[in-house]
Every structure is written in C-alpha cells, then in structure tokens.
Amino acid sequence: MIALIDPAVRPALTVATIFFISLNLLAAGYVIQNWRRLFGPDPTIDGDKQATRYLQVLVITIPLLILTFRLLAELVGFWTG
C-alpha cells in the first residue's frame, strides 16, 4: 500500500504521523500521571471490584499501545520507503 502513495504527499503524511504519535504519547502520559485517579479504588461505588478496574486498564491501554505502535511502524515505513 505504501508503494501506491504519491511521493509528493509523503512529507505531509510524515508530519501528520508525527503529530498523531505525539498526541498518543501525551495521552499515555496523562493516563500514567493520573493512574490512581482513573483506575484506583472508589469507596463511593457499591460493588467496586479489582476485576472491574483491571478491565478498565485493558480497555484503555491496549488500544493506545496498538495505535501508537502502528503509527510508529507507518512512520518507519515512510522513512525507509
């Protein structure tokens, strides 16, 4: 698919990829900085379980990691192609 991309638009795609990678890294930094507030125990909620908090972590972190690594792979593909 990268072979079909017009060489004239590669710089714009590279800039957009770098922008979205930095946006994802800022989001990851926010999640790490507010980890306890986002995924910590909440005594005001009845039935707050460790398993529920674990699922919240999975739902947030796995897509964030997949998206970030996919964008990095595309950026490397732009640089090497």
mmCIF file of the N, C-alpha and C atoms, coordinates in Angstrom:
data_MODEL
# 
_entry.id   MODEL 
# 
loop_
_atom_site.group_PDB 
_atom_site.id 
_atom_site.type_symbol 
_atom_site.label_atom_id 
_atom_site.label_alt_id 
_atom_site.label_comp_id 
_atom_site.label_asym_id 
_atom_site.label_entity_id 
_atom_site.label_seq_id 
_atom_site.pdbx_PDB_ins_code 
_atom_site.Cartn_x 
_atom_site.Cartn_y 
_atom_site.Cartn_z 
_atom_site.occupancy 
_atom_site.B_iso_or_equiv 
_atom_site.pdbx_formal_charge 
_atom_site.auth_seq_id 
_atom_site.auth_comp_id 
_atom_site.auth_asym_id 
_atom_site.auth_atom_id 
_atom_site.pdbx_PDB_model_num 
ATOM 1   N N  . MET A 1 1  ? 0.822   -1.185 0.000  1.00 0.00 ? 1  MET A N  1 
ATOM 2   C CA . MET A 1 1  ? 0.000   0.000  0.000  1.00 0.00 ? 1  MET A CA 1 
ATOM 3   C C  . MET A 1 1  ? 0.873   1.257  0.000  1.00 0.00 ? 1  MET A C  1 
ATOM 4   N N  . ILE A 1 2  ? 2.007   1.208  0.691  1.00 0.00 ? 2  ILE A N  1 
ATOM 5   C CA . ILE A 1 2  ? 2.880   2.383  0.740  1.00 0.00 ? 2  ILE A CA 1 
ATOM 6   C C  . ILE A 1 2  ? 3.452   2.672  -0.642 1.00 0.00 ? 2  ILE A C  1 
ATOM 7   N N  . ALA A 1 3  ? 3.637   1.640  -1.475 1.00 0.00 ? 3  ALA A N  1 
ATOM 8   C CA . ALA A 1 3  ? 4.167   1.852  -2.815 1.00 0.00 ? 3  ALA A CA 1 
ATOM 9   C C  . ALA A 1 3  ? 3.202   2.657  -3.680 1.00 0.00 ? 3  ALA A C  1 
ATOM 10  N N  . LEU A 1 4  ? 1.922   2.655  -3.360 1.00 0.00 ? 4  LEU A N  1 
ATOM 11  C CA . LEU A 1 4  ? 0.934   3.377  -4.149 1.00 0.00 ? 4  LEU A CA 1 
ATOM 12  C C  . LEU A 1 4  ? 0.786   4.841  -3.745 1.00 0.00 ? 4  LEU A C  1 
ATOM 13  N N  . ILE A 1 5  ? 1.428   5.251  -2.670 1.00 0.00 ? 5  ILE A N  1 
ATOM 14  C CA . ILE A 1 5  ? 1.309   6.630  -2.198 1.00 0.00 ? 5  ILE A CA 1 
ATOM 15  C C  . ILE A 1 5  ? 2.179   7.534  -3.067 1.00 0.00 ? 5  ILE A C  1 
ATOM 16  N N  . ASP A 1 6  ? 1.600   8.637  -3.504 1.00 0.00 ? 6  ASP A N  1 
ATOM 17  C CA . ASP A 1 6  ? 2.310   9.610  -4.331 1.00 0.00 ? 6  ASP A CA 1 
ATOM 18  C C  . ASP A 1 6  ? 3.474   10.190 -3.514 1.00 0.00 ? 6  ASP A C  1 
ATOM 19  N N  . PRO A 1 7  ? 4.681   10.214 -4.074 1.00 0.00 ? 7  PRO A N  1 
ATOM 20  C CA . PRO A 1 7  ? 5.839   10.752 -3.332 1.00 0.00 ? 7  PRO A CA 1 
ATOM 21  C C  . PRO A 1 7  ? 5.682   12.217 -2.932 1.00 0.00 ? 7  PRO A C  1 
ATOM 22  N N  . ALA A 1 8  ? 4.836   12.950 -3.623 1.00 0.00 ? 8  ALA A N  1 
ATOM 23  C CA . ALA A 1 8  ? 4.664   14.369 -3.293 1.00 0.00 ? 8  ALA A CA 1 
ATOM 24  C C  . ALA A 1 8  ? 3.942   14.570 -1.962 1.00 0.00 ? 8  ALA A C  1 
ATOM 25  N N  . VAL A 1 9  ? 3.144   13.596 -1.530 1.00 0.00 ? 9  VAL A N  1 
ATOM 26  C CA . VAL A 1 9  ? 2.401   13.759 -0.280 1.00 0.00 ? 9  VAL A CA 1 
ATOM 27  C C  . VAL A 1 9  ? 3.082   13.084 0.904  1.00 0.00 ? 9  VAL A C  1 
ATOM 28  N N  . ARG A 1 10 ? 4.204   12.433 0.690  1.00 0.00 ? 10 ARG A N  1 
ATOM 29  C CA . ARG A 1 10 ? 4.892   11.777 1.806  1.00 0.00 ? 10 ARG A CA 1 
ATOM 30  C C  . ARG A 1 10 ? 5.317   12.737 2.915  1.00 0.00 ? 10 ARG A C  1 
ATOM 31  N N  . PRO A 1 11 ? 5.840   13.919 2.605  1.00 0.00 ? 11 PRO A N  1 
ATOM 32  C CA . PRO A 1 11 ? 6.180   14.831 3.713  1.00 0.00 ? 11 PRO A CA 1 
ATOM 33  C C  . PRO A 1 11 ? 4.962   15.211 4.560  1.00 0.00 ? 11 PRO A C  1 
ATOM 34  N N  . ALA A 1 12 ? 3.837   15.438 3.923  1.00 0.00 ? 12 ALA A N  1 
ATOM 35  C CA . ALA A 1 12 ? 2.630   15.784 4.687  1.00 0.00 ? 12 ALA A CA 1 
ATOM 36  C C  . ALA A 1 12 ? 2.172   14.605 5.544  1.00 0.00 ? 12 ALA A C  1 
ATOM 37  N N  . LEU A 1 13 ? 2.248   13.405 4.997  1.00 0.00 ? 13 LEU A N  1 
ATOM 38  C CA . LEU A 1 13 ? 1.875   12.227 5.781  1.00 0.00 ? 13 LEU A CA 1 
ATOM 39  C C  . LEU A 1 13 ? 2.845   11.996 6.931  1.00 0.00 ? 13 LEU A C  1 
ATOM 40  N N  . THR A 1 14 ? 4.108   12.285 6.710  1.00 0.00 ? 14 THR A N  1 
ATOM 41  C CA . THR A 1 14 ? 5.098   12.140 7.779  1.00 0.00 ? 14 THR A CA 1 
ATOM 42  C C  . THR A 1 14 ? 4.819   13.127 8.901  1.00 0.00 ? 14 THR A C  1 
ATOM 43  N N  . VAL A 1 15 ? 4.507   14.362 8.566  1.00 0.00 ? 15 VAL A N  1 
ATOM 44  C CA . VAL A 1 15 ? 4.184   15.364 9.587  1.00 0.00 ? 15 VAL A CA 1 
ATOM 45  C C  . VAL A 1 15 ? 2.924   14.968 10.345 1.00 0.00 ? 15 VAL A C  1 
ATOM 46  N N  . ALA A 1 16 ? 1.911   14.493 9.625  1.00 0.00 ? 16 ALA A N  1 
ATOM 47  C CA . ALA A 1 16 ? 0.671   14.070 10.283 1.00 0.00 ? 16 ALA A CA 1 
ATOM 48  C C  . ALA A 1 16 ? 0.923   12.876 11.197 1.00 0.00 ? 16 ALA A C  1 
ATOM 49  N N  . THR A 1 17 ? 1.759   11.943 10.762 1.00 0.00 ? 17 THR A N  1 
ATOM 50  C CA . THR A 1 17 ? 2.072   10.782 11.595 1.00 0.00 ? 17 THR A CA 1 
ATOM 51  C C  . THR A 1 17 ? 2.811   11.204 12.859 1.00 0.00 ? 17 THR A C  1 
ATOM 52  N N  . ILE A 1 18 ? 3.769   12.100 12.725 1.00 0.00 ? 18 ILE A N  1 
ATOM 53  C CA . ILE A 1 18 ? 4.495   12.595 13.906 1.00 0.00 ? 18 ILE A CA 1 
ATOM 54  C C  . ILE A 1 18 ? 3.545   13.320 14.851 1.00 0.00 ? 18 ILE A C  1 
ATOM 55  N N  . PHE A 1 19 ? 2.608   14.087 14.300 1.00 0.00 ? 19 PHE A N  1 
ATOM 56  C CA . PHE A 1 19 ? 1.632   14.785 15.135 1.00 0.00 ? 19 PHE A CA 1 
ATOM 57  C C  . PHE A 1 19 ? 0.788   13.792 15.933 1.00 0.00 ? 19 PHE A C  1 
ATOM 58  N N  . PHE A 1 20 ? 0.277   12.756 15.267 1.00 0.00 ? 20 PHE A N  1 
ATOM 59  C CA . PHE A 1 20 ? -0.576  11.802 15.973 1.00 0.00 ? 20 PHE A CA 1 
ATOM 60  C C  . PHE A 1 20 ? 0.208   10.924 16.935 1.00 0.00 ? 20 PHE A C  1 
ATOM 61  N N  . ILE A 1 21 ? 1.472   10.637 16.646 1.00 0.00 ? 21 ILE A N  1 
ATOM 62  C CA . ILE A 1 21 ? 2.298   9.905  17.607 1.00 0.00 ? 21 ILE A CA 1 
ATOM 63  C C  . ILE A 1 21 ? 2.503   10.753 18.858 1.00 0.00 ? 21 ILE A C  1 
ATOM 64  N N  . SER A 1 22 ? 2.798   12.035 18.674 1.00 0.00 ? 22 SER A N  1 
ATOM 65  C CA . SER A 1 22 ? 2.987   12.899 19.846 1.00 0.00 ? 22 SER A CA 1 
ATOM 66  C C  . SER A 1 22 ? 1.684   13.040 20.631 1.00 0.00 ? 22 SER A C  1 
ATOM 67  N N  . LEU A 1 23 ? 0.559   13.097 19.927 1.00 0.00 ? 23 LEU A N  1 
ATOM 68  C CA . LEU A 1 23 ? -0.733  13.150 20.605 1.00 0.00 ? 23 LEU A CA 1 
ATOM 69  C C  . LEU A 1 23 ? -0.980  11.877 21.416 1.00 0.00 ? 23 LEU A C  1 
ATOM 70  N N  . ASN A 1 24 ? -0.662  10.722 20.857 1.00 0.00 ? 24 ASN A N  1 
ATOM 71  C CA . ASN A 1 24 ? -0.817  9.461  21.585 1.00 0.00 ? 24 ASN A CA 1 
ATOM 72  C C  . ASN A 1 24 ? 0.126   9.385  22.781 1.00 0.00 ? 24 ASN A C  1 
ATOM 73  N N  . LEU A 1 25 ? 1.344   9.874  22.631 1.00 0.00 ? 25 LEU A N  1 
ATOM 74  C CA . LEU A 1 25 ? 2.273   9.855  23.756 1.00 0.00 ? 25 LEU A CA 1 
ATOM 75  C C  . LEU A 1 25 ? 1.829   10.804 24.865 1.00 0.00 ? 25 LEU A C  1 
ATOM 76  N N  . LEU A 1 26 ? 1.247   11.940 24.496 1.00 0.00 ? 26 LEU A N  1 
ATOM 77  C CA . LEU A 1 26 ? 0.693   12.842 25.512 1.00 0.00 ? 26 LEU A CA 1 
ATOM 78  C C  . LEU A 1 26 ? -0.486  12.191 26.237 1.00 0.00 ? 26 LEU A C  1 
ATOM 79  N N  . ALA A 1 27 ? -1.329  11.474 25.506 1.00 0.00 ? 27 ALA A N  1 
ATOM 80  C CA . ALA A 1 27 ? -2.447  10.765 26.127 1.00 0.00 ? 27 ALA A CA 1 
ATOM 81  C C  . ALA A 1 27 ? -1.933  9.677  27.064 1.00 0.00 ? 27 ALA A C  1 
ATOM 82  N N  . ALA A 1 28 ? -0.900  8.967  26.653 1.00 0.00 ? 28 ALA A N  1 
ATOM 83  C CA . ALA A 1 28 ? -0.316  7.938  27.514 1.00 0.00 ? 28 ALA A CA 1 
ATOM 84  C C  . ALA A 1 28 ? 0.289   8.569  28.770 1.00 0.00 ? 28 ALA A C  1 
ATOM 85  N N  . GLY A 1 29 ? 0.933   9.701  28.609 1.00 0.00 ? 29 GLY A N  1 
ATOM 86  C CA . GLY A 1 29 ? 1.474   10.407 29.771 1.00 0.00 ? 29 GLY A CA 1 
ATOM 87  C C  . GLY A 1 29 ? 0.380   10.851 30.733 1.00 0.00 ? 29 GLY A C  1 
ATOM 88  N N  . TYR A 1 30 ? -0.745  11.304 30.194 1.00 0.00 ? 30 TYR A N  1 
ATOM 89  C CA . TYR A 1 30 ? -1.872  11.693 31.037 1.00 0.00 ? 30 TYR A CA 1 
ATOM 90  C C  . TYR A 1 30 ? -2.414  10.491 31.813 1.00 0.00 ? 30 TYR A C  1 
ATOM 91  N N  . VAL A 1 31 ? -2.536  9.370  31.124 1.00 0.00 ? 31 VAL A N  1 
ATOM 92  C CA . VAL A 1 31 ? -3.042  8.166  31.796 1.00 0.00 ? 31 VAL A CA 1 
ATOM 93  C C  . VAL A 1 31 ? -2.083  7.723  32.894 1.00 0.00 ? 31 VAL A C  1 
ATOM 94  N N  . ILE A 1 32 ? -0.791  7.746  32.611 1.00 0.00 ? 32 ILE A N  1 
ATOM 95  C CA . ILE A 1 32 ? 0.185   7.338  33.620 1.00 0.00 ? 32 ILE A CA 1 
ATOM 96  C C  . ILE A 1 32 ? 0.192   8.305  34.789 1.00 0.00 ? 32 ILE A C  1 
ATOM 97  N N  . GLN A 1 33 ? 0.108   9.600  34.510 1.00 0.00 ? 33 GLN A N  1 
ATOM 98  C CA . GLN A 1 33 ? 0.126   10.610 35.569 1.00 0.00 ? 33 GLN A CA 1 
ATOM 99  C C  . GLN A 1 33 ? -1.106  10.499 36.474 1.00 0.00 ? 33 GLN A C  1 
ATOM 100 N N  . ASN A 1 34 ? -2.251  10.186 35.916 1.00 0.00 ? 34 ASN A N  1 
ATOM 101 C CA . ASN A 1 34 ? -3.495  10.106 36.681 1.00 0.00 ? 34 ASN A CA 1 
ATOM 102 C C  . ASN A 1 34 ? -3.952  8.661  36.889 1.00 0.00 ? 34 ASN A C  1 
ATOM 103 N N  . TRP A 1 35 ? -3.010  7.745  36.955 1.00 0.00 ? 35 TRP A N  1 
ATOM 104 C CA . TRP A 1 35 ? -3.331  6.319  37.060 1.00 0.00 ? 35 TRP A CA 1 
ATOM 105 C C  . TRP A 1 35 ? -4.208  6.017  38.268 1.00 0.00 ? 35 TRP A C  1 
ATOM 106 N N  . ARG A 1 36 ? -3.849  6.531  39.412 1.00 0.00 ? 36 ARG A N  1 
ATOM 107 C CA . ARG A 1 36 ? -4.578  6.236  40.644 1.00 0.00 ? 36 ARG A CA 1 
ATOM 108 C C  . ARG A 1 36 ? -5.998  6.808  40.593 1.00 0.00 ? 36 ARG A C  1 
ATOM 109 N N  . ARG A 1 37 ? -6.124  7.999  40.054 1.00 0.00 ? 37 ARG A N  1 
ATOM 110 C CA . ARG A 1 37 ? -7.445  8.624  39.969 1.00 0.00 ? 37 ARG A CA 1 
ATOM 111 C C  . ARG A 1 37 ? -8.341  7.898  38.964 1.00 0.00 ? 37 ARG A C  1 
ATOM 112 N N  . LEU A 1 38 ? -7.754  7.435  37.871 1.00 0.00 ? 38 LEU A N  1 
ATOM 113 C CA . LEU A 1 38 ? -8.543  6.769  36.837 1.00 0.00 ? 38 LEU A CA 1 
ATOM 114 C C  . LEU A 1 38 ? -8.871  5.317  37.186 1.00 0.00 ? 38 LEU A C  1 
ATOM 115 N N  . PHE A 1 39 ? -7.903  4.604  37.757 1.00 0.00 ? 39 PHE A N  1 
ATOM 116 C CA . PHE A 1 39 ? -8.067  3.171  37.955 1.00 0.00 ? 39 PHE A CA 1 
ATOM 117 C C  . PHE A 1 39 ? -7.981  2.722  39.409 1.00 0.00 ? 39 PHE A C  1 
ATOM 118 N N  . GLY A 1 40 ? -7.939  3.654  40.325 1.00 0.00 ? 40 GLY A N  1 
ATOM 119 C CA . GLY A 1 40 ? -7.849  3.302  41.728 1.00 0.00 ? 40 GLY A CA 1 
ATOM 120 C C  . GLY A 1 40 ? -9.198  2.913  42.309 1.00 0.00 ? 40 GLY A C  1 
ATOM 121 N N  . PRO A 1 41 ? -9.166  2.377  43.510 1.00 0.00 ? 41 PRO A N  1 
ATOM 122 C CA . PRO A 1 41 ? -10.434 2.011  44.156 1.00 0.00 ? 41 PRO A CA 1 
ATOM 123 C C  . PRO A 1 41 ? -11.281 3.244  44.471 1.00 0.00 ? 41 PRO A C  1 
ATOM 124 N N  . ASP A 1 42 ? -12.590 3.067  44.365 1.00 0.00 ? 42 ASP A N  1 
ATOM 125 C CA . ASP A 1 42 ? -13.530 4.152  44.636 1.00 0.00 ? 42 ASP A CA 1 
ATOM 126 C C  . ASP A 1 42 ? -14.494 3.687  45.724 1.00 0.00 ? 42 ASP A C  1 
ATOM 127 N N  . PRO A 1 43 ? -14.340 4.200  46.951 1.00 0.00 ? 43 PRO A N  1 
ATOM 128 C CA . PRO A 1 43 ? -15.191 3.731  48.046 1.00 0.00 ? 43 PRO A CA 1 
ATOM 129 C C  . PRO A 1 43 ? -16.643 4.195  47.933 1.00 0.00 ? 43 PRO A C  1 
ATOM 130 N N  . THR A 1 44 ? -16.931 5.147  47.067 1.00 0.00 ? 44 THR A N  1 
ATOM 131 C CA . THR A 1 44 ? -18.307 5.634  46.960 1.00 0.00 ? 44 THR A CA 1 
ATOM 132 C C  . THR A 1 44 ? -19.178 4.751  46.067 1.00 0.00 ? 44 THR A C  1 
ATOM 133 N N  . ILE A 1 45 ? -18.575 3.808  45.361 1.00 0.00 ? 45 ILE A N  1 
ATOM 134 C CA . ILE A 1 45 ? -19.324 2.943  44.447 1.00 0.00 ? 45 ILE A CA 1 
ATOM 135 C C  . ILE A 1 45 ? -19.490 1.568  45.082 1.00 0.00 ? 45 ILE A C  1 
ATOM 136 N N  . ASP A 1 46 ? -20.736 1.114  45.161 1.00 0.00 ? 46 ASP A N  1 
ATOM 137 C CA . ASP A 1 46 ? -21.000 -0.222 45.677 1.00 0.00 ? 46 ASP A CA 1 
ATOM 138 C C  . ASP A 1 46 ? -20.568 -1.254 44.644 1.00 0.00 ? 46 ASP A C  1 
ATOM 139 N N  . GLY A 1 47 ? -19.929 -2.299 45.106 1.00 0.00 ? 47 GLY A N  1 
ATOM 140 C CA . GLY A 1 47 ? -19.519 -3.375 44.212 1.00 0.00 ? 47 GLY A CA 1 
ATOM 141 C C  . GLY A 1 47 ? -18.270 -3.058 43.401 1.00 0.00 ? 47 GLY A C  1 
ATOM 142 N N  . ASP A 1 48 ? -17.456 -2.122 43.868 1.00 0.00 ? 48 ASP A N  1 
ATOM 143 C CA . ASP A 1 48 ? -16.206 -1.804 43.179 1.00 0.00 ? 48 ASP A CA 1 
ATOM 144 C C  . ASP A 1 48 ? -15.252 -2.978 43.363 1.00 0.00 ? 48 ASP A C  1 
ATOM 145 N N  . LYS A 1 49 ? -14.924 -3.633 42.281 1.00 0.00 ? 49 LYS A N  1 
ATOM 146 C CA . LYS A 1 49 ? -14.097 -4.836 42.334 1.00 0.00 ? 49 LYS A CA 1 
ATOM 147 C C  . LYS A 1 49 ? -12.773 -4.599 41.606 1.00 0.00 ? 49 LYS A C  1 
ATOM 148 N N  . GLN A 1 50 ? -11.771 -5.341 42.019 1.00 0.00 ? 50 GLN A N  1 
ATOM 149 C CA . GLN A 1 50 ? -10.457 -5.280 41.378 1.00 0.00 ? 50 GLN A CA 1 
ATOM 150 C C  . GLN A 1 50 ? -10.547 -5.720 39.917 1.00 0.00 ? 50 GLN A C  1 
ATOM 151 N N  . ALA A 1 51 ? -11.382 -6.718 39.631 1.00 0.00 ? 51 ALA A N  1 
ATOM 152 C CA . ALA A 1 51 ? -11.514 -7.211 38.260 1.00 0.00 ? 51 ALA A CA 1 
ATOM 153 C C  . ALA A 1 51 ? -12.084 -6.141 37.332 1.00 0.00 ? 51 ALA A C  1 
ATOM 154 N N  . THR A 1 52 ? -12.993 -5.332 37.830 1.00 0.00 ? 52 THR A N  1 
ATOM 155 C CA . THR A 1 52 ? -13.566 -4.256 37.017 1.00 0.00 ? 52 THR A CA 1 
ATOM 156 C C  . THR A 1 52 ? -12.507 -3.213 36.696 1.00 0.00 ? 52 THR A C  1 
ATOM 157 N N  . ARG A 1 53 ? -11.700 -2.870 37.671 1.00 0.00 ? 53 ARG A N  1 
ATOM 158 C CA . ARG A 1 53 ? -10.628 -1.908 37.432 1.00 0.00 ? 53 ARG A CA 1 
ATOM 159 C C  . ARG A 1 53 ? -9.598  -2.479 36.466 1.00 0.00 ? 53 ARG A C  1 
ATOM 160 N N  . TYR A 1 54 ? -9.312  -3.774 36.556 1.00 0.00 ? 54 TYR A N  1 
ATOM 161 C CA . TYR A 1 54 ? -8.376  -4.414 35.646 1.00 0.00 ? 54 TYR A CA 1 
ATOM 162 C C  . TYR A 1 54 ? -8.902  -4.352 34.205 1.00 0.00 ? 54 TYR A C  1 
ATOM 163 N N  . LEU A 1 55 ? -10.183 -4.574 34.017 1.00 0.00 ? 55 LEU A N  1 
ATOM 164 C CA . LEU A 1 55 ? -10.766 -4.477 32.676 1.00 0.00 ? 55 LEU A CA 1 
ATOM 165 C C  . LEU A 1 55 ? -10.712 -3.046 32.147 1.00 0.00 ? 55 LEU A C  1 
ATOM 166 N N  . GLN A 1 56 ? -10.874 -2.071 33.017 1.00 0.00 ? 56 GLN A N  1 
ATOM 167 C CA . GLN A 1 56 ? -10.752 -0.683 32.594 1.00 0.00 ? 56 GLN A CA 1 
ATOM 168 C C  . GLN A 1 56 ? -9.337  -0.403 32.084 1.00 0.00 ? 56 GLN A C  1 
ATOM 169 N N  . VAL A 1 57 ? -8.347  -0.939 32.780 1.00 0.00 ? 57 VAL A N  1 
ATOM 170 C CA . VAL A 1 57 ? -6.958  -0.761 32.353 1.00 0.00 ? 57 VAL A CA 1 
ATOM 171 C C  . VAL A 1 57 ? -6.749  -1.379 30.975 1.00 0.00 ? 57 VAL A C  1 
ATOM 172 N N  . LEU A 1 58 ? -7.277  -2.570 30.770 1.00 0.00 ? 58 LEU A N  1 
ATOM 173 C CA . LEU A 1 58 ? -7.123  -3.240 29.474 1.00 0.00 ? 58 LEU A CA 1 
ATOM 174 C C  . LEU A 1 58 ? -7.803  -2.469 28.353 1.00 0.00 ? 58 LEU A C  1 
ATOM 175 N N  . VAL A 1 59 ? -8.996  -1.960 28.614 1.00 0.00 ? 59 VAL A N  1 
ATOM 176 C CA . VAL A 1 59 ? -9.755  -1.251 27.582 1.00 0.00 ? 59 VAL A CA 1 
ATOM 177 C C  . VAL A 1 59 ? -9.059  0.052  27.192 1.00 0.00 ? 59 VAL A C  1 
ATOM 178 N N  . ILE A 1 60 ? -8.356  0.687  28.110 1.00 0.00 ? 60 ILE A N  1 
ATOM 179 C CA . ILE A 1 60 ? -7.671  1.947  27.804 1.00 0.00 ? 60 ILE A CA 1 
ATOM 180 C C  . ILE A 1 60 ? -6.288  1.708  27.206 1.00 0.00 ? 60 ILE A C  1 
ATOM 181 N N  . THR A 1 61 ? -5.503  0.837  27.817 1.00 0.00 ? 61 THR A N  1 
ATOM 182 C CA . THR A 1 61 ? -4.090  0.736  27.438 1.00 0.00 ? 61 THR A CA 1 
ATOM 183 C C  . THR A 1 61 ? -3.842  -0.073 26.169 1.00 0.00 ? 61 THR A C  1 
ATOM 184 N N  . ILE A 1 62 ? -4.564  -1.153 25.944 1.00 0.00 ? 62 ILE A N  1 
ATOM 185 C CA . ILE A 1 62 ? -4.283  -1.982 24.769 1.00 0.00 ? 62 ILE A CA 1 
ATOM 186 C C  . ILE A 1 62 ? -4.535  -1.220 23.469 1.00 0.00 ? 62 ILE A C  1 
ATOM 187 N N  . PRO A 1 63 ? -5.687  -0.564 23.278 1.00 0.00 ? 63 PRO A N  1 
ATOM 188 C CA . PRO A 1 63 ? -5.840  0.207  22.029 1.00 0.00 ? 63 PRO A CA 1 
ATOM 189 C C  . PRO A 1 63 ? -4.831  1.349  21.895 1.00 0.00 ? 63 PRO A C  1 
ATOM 190 N N  . LEU A 1 64 ? -4.481  1.983  23.014 1.00 0.00 ? 64 LEU A N  1 
ATOM 191 C CA . LEU A 1 64 ? -3.498  3.058  22.970 1.00 0.00 ? 64 LEU A CA 1 
ATOM 192 C C  . LEU A 1 64 ? -2.142  2.529  22.507 1.00 0.00 ? 64 LEU A C  1 
ATOM 193 N N  . LEU A 1 65 ? -1.735  1.384  23.030 1.00 0.00 ? 65 LEU A N  1 
ATOM 194 C CA . LEU A 1 65 ? -0.461  0.792  22.623 1.00 0.00 ? 65 LEU A CA 1 
ATOM 195 C C  . LEU A 1 65 ? -0.493  0.331  21.170 1.00 0.00 ? 65 LEU A C  1 
ATOM 196 N N  . ILE A 1 66 ? -1.568  -0.303 20.760 1.00 0.00 ? 66 ILE A N  1 
ATOM 197 C CA . ILE A 1 66 ? -1.666  -0.782 19.381 1.00 0.00 ? 66 ILE A CA 1 
ATOM 198 C C  . ILE A 1 66 ? -1.629  0.385  18.405 1.00 0.00 ? 66 ILE A C  1 
ATOM 199 N N  . LEU A 1 67 ? -2.370  1.431  18.694 1.00 0.00 ? 67 LEU A N  1 
ATOM 200 C CA . LEU A 1 67 ? -2.402  2.594  17.804 1.00 0.00 ? 67 LEU A CA 1 
ATOM 201 C C  . LEU A 1 67 ? -1.037  3.274  17.732 1.00 0.00 ? 67 LEU A C  1 
ATOM 202 N N  . THR A 1 68 ? -0.368  3.416  18.864 1.00 0.00 ? 68 THR A N  1 
ATOM 203 C CA . THR A 1 68 ? 0.939   4.066  18.884 1.00 0.00 ? 68 THR A CA 1 
ATOM 204 C C  . THR A 1 68 ? 1.959   3.253  18.105 1.00 0.00 ? 68 THR A C  1 
ATOM 205 N N  . PHE A 1 69 ? 2.011   1.949  18.318 1.00 0.00 ? 69 PHE A N  1 
ATOM 206 C CA . PHE A 1 69 ? 2.991   1.130  17.606 1.00 0.00 ? 69 PHE A CA 1 
ATOM 207 C C  . PHE A 1 69 ? 2.678   1.045  16.114 1.00 0.00 ? 69 PHE A C  1 
ATOM 208 N N  . ARG A 1 70 ? 1.411   1.061  15.746 1.00 0.00 ? 70 ARG A N  1 
ATOM 209 C CA . ARG A 1 70 ? 1.046   1.054  14.330 1.00 0.00 ? 70 ARG A CA 1 
ATOM 210 C C  . ARG A 1 70 ? 1.474   2.361  13.654 1.00 0.00 ? 70 ARG A C  1 
ATOM 211 N N  . LEU A 1 71 ? 1.279   3.480  14.333 1.00 0.00 ? 71 LEU A N  1 
ATOM 212 C CA . LEU A 1 71 ? 1.729   4.755  13.785 1.00 0.00 ? 71 LEU A CA 1 
ATOM 213 C C  . LEU A 1 71 ? 3.249   4.801  13.658 1.00 0.00 ? 71 LEU A C  1 
ATOM 214 N N  . LEU A 1 72 ? 3.953   4.251  14.637 1.00 0.00 ? 72 LEU A N  1 
ATOM 215 C CA . LEU A 1 72 ? 5.416   4.184  14.550 1.00 0.00 ? 72 LEU A CA 1 
ATOM 216 C C  . LEU A 1 72 ? 5.856   3.313  13.388 1.00 0.00 ? 72 LEU A C  1 
ATOM 217 N N  . ALA A 1 73 ? 5.165   2.204  13.160 1.00 0.00 ? 73 ALA A N  1 
ATOM 218 C CA . ALA A 1 73 ? 5.502   1.332  12.033 1.00 0.00 ? 73 ALA A CA 1 
ATOM 219 C C  . ALA A 1 73 ? 5.280   2.051  10.707 1.00 0.00 ? 73 ALA A C  1 
ATOM 220 N N  . GLU A 1 74 ? 4.198   2.811  10.603 1.00 0.00 ? 74 GLU A N  1 
ATOM 221 C CA . GLU A 1 74 ? 3.963   3.576  9.376  1.00 0.00 ? 74 GLU A CA 1 
ATOM 222 C C  . GLU A 1 74 ? 5.015   4.653  9.177  1.00 0.00 ? 74 GLU A C  1 
ATOM 223 N N  . LEU A 1 75 ? 5.421   5.302  10.245 1.00 0.00 ? 75 LEU A N  1 
ATOM 224 C CA . LEU A 1 75 ? 6.458   6.331  10.140 1.00 0.00 ? 75 LEU A CA 1 
ATOM 225 C C  . LEU A 1 75 ? 7.783   5.733  9.679  1.00 0.00 ? 75 LEU A C  1 
ATOM 226 N N  . VAL A 1 76 ? 8.134   4.596  10.226 1.00 0.00 ? 76 VAL A N  1 
ATOM 227 C CA . VAL A 1 76 ? 9.362   3.918  9.777  1.00 0.00 ? 76 VAL A CA 1 
ATOM 228 C C  . VAL A 1 76 ? 9.222   3.484  8.325  1.00 0.00 ? 76 VAL A C  1 
ATOM 229 N N  . GLY A 1 77 ? 8.024   3.045  7.933  1.00 0.00 ? 77 GLY A N  1 
ATOM 230 C CA . GLY A 1 77 ? 7.796   2.687  6.539  1.00 0.00 ? 77 GLY A CA 1 
ATOM 231 C C  . GLY A 1 77 ? 7.940   3.882  5.599  1.00 0.00 ? 77 GLY A C  1 
ATOM 232 N N  . PHE A 1 78 ? 7.521   5.060  6.046  1.00 0.00 ? 78 PHE A N  1 
ATOM 233 C CA . PHE A 1 78 ? 7.694   6.263  5.229  1.00 0.00 ? 78 PHE A CA 1 
ATOM 234 C C  . PHE A 1 78 ? 9.180   6.607  5.077  1.00 0.00 ? 78 PHE A C  1 
ATOM 235 N N  . TRP A 1 79 ? 9.928   6.463  6.179  1.00 0.00 ? 79 TRP A N  1 
ATOM 236 C CA . TRP A 1 79 ? 11.341  6.830  6.128  1.00 0.00 ? 79 TRP A CA 1 
ATOM 237 C C  . TRP A 1 79 ? 12.163  5.847  5.300  1.00 0.00 ? 79 TRP A C  1 
ATOM 238 N N  . THR A 1 80 ? 11.813  4.568  5.379  1.00 0.00 ? 80 THR A N  1 
ATOM 239 C CA . THR A 1 80 ? 12.585  3.569  4.632  1.00 0.00 ? 80 THR A CA 1 
ATOM 240 C C  . THR A 1 80 ? 12.112  3.407  3.206  1.00 0.00 ? 80 THR A C  1 
ATOM 241 N N  . GLY A 1 81 ? 10.884  3.815  2.905  1.00 0.00 ? 81 GLY A N  1 
ATOM 242 C CA . GLY A 1 81 ? 10.319  3.598  1.559  1.00 0.00 ? 81 GLY A CA 1 
ATOM 243 C C  . GLY A 1 81 ? 10.558  4.705  0.687  1.00 0.00 ? 81 GLY A C  1 
# 
